[in-house]
Amino acid sequence: MTTSQTASDNPDVPEPAAVHRQARGEERRMAILRATWQVVLADGVRGVKHRAVAKAAGVPLASTTYYFKDIQELLIQSFQLFAEESLAQFTRPFWQRAYEQMAALPNDADRDALEAILIDLAAEFIELRLSKHREHLVMEYAFWYAALHDAELQAAVRHMALEWLKLLQPCLARVSLANQEQAAKSLLATVRRIEYEGLIHGSASHRDGWIREALAYQVHGLW
């Protein structure tokens, strides 16, 4: 396009007003998705209704039906955004750093040393999730529970779990386990169980060190 041409002279270049409308529309759509998280935190997945989400997002009721054909689509896209951000902002950086710590161990490190660092890392992950990322953890479990009754949400949850396993396997490869995939699944299941117990019972019913004790019992069995 030459300097004498304008956007309206070229059909492939969107008008500034159209670009602005698209940006505002995407901004509103994202606000609705994030507002869904607020509703899930307050009332669970069953509380996600068009009116409740619109109120939380501060948008007209018609906006929720304009951007999402139904509640199921809203829930799935909301969970997908949540999963992407959760992985990018905390889970992926944590386990990448964990892998670097595992890789830094001497090649002749014995089983006790490998077990100890794996337990320490998994315990730190759980403790951070329960203390610093508790709201994210509550939402995650709410979505996972809802997936029991929703095949499309199940697919999104499985994708998140697979991403977790991809992050765990390099760490477990460092400790030379016979079946790394099954070990990663077992470790993830253990982490999930301990997190759920921590959410339900809180710290009042647990003595100091209970997370490491539970992990040690399971991690020892990976060999």
Summary of the structure (lengths in Angstrom):
residues: 223
radius of gyration: 22.4
end to end distance: 65.2
largest distance: 74.9
contacts: 615
relative contact order: 0.09
helix: 78%
strand: 0%
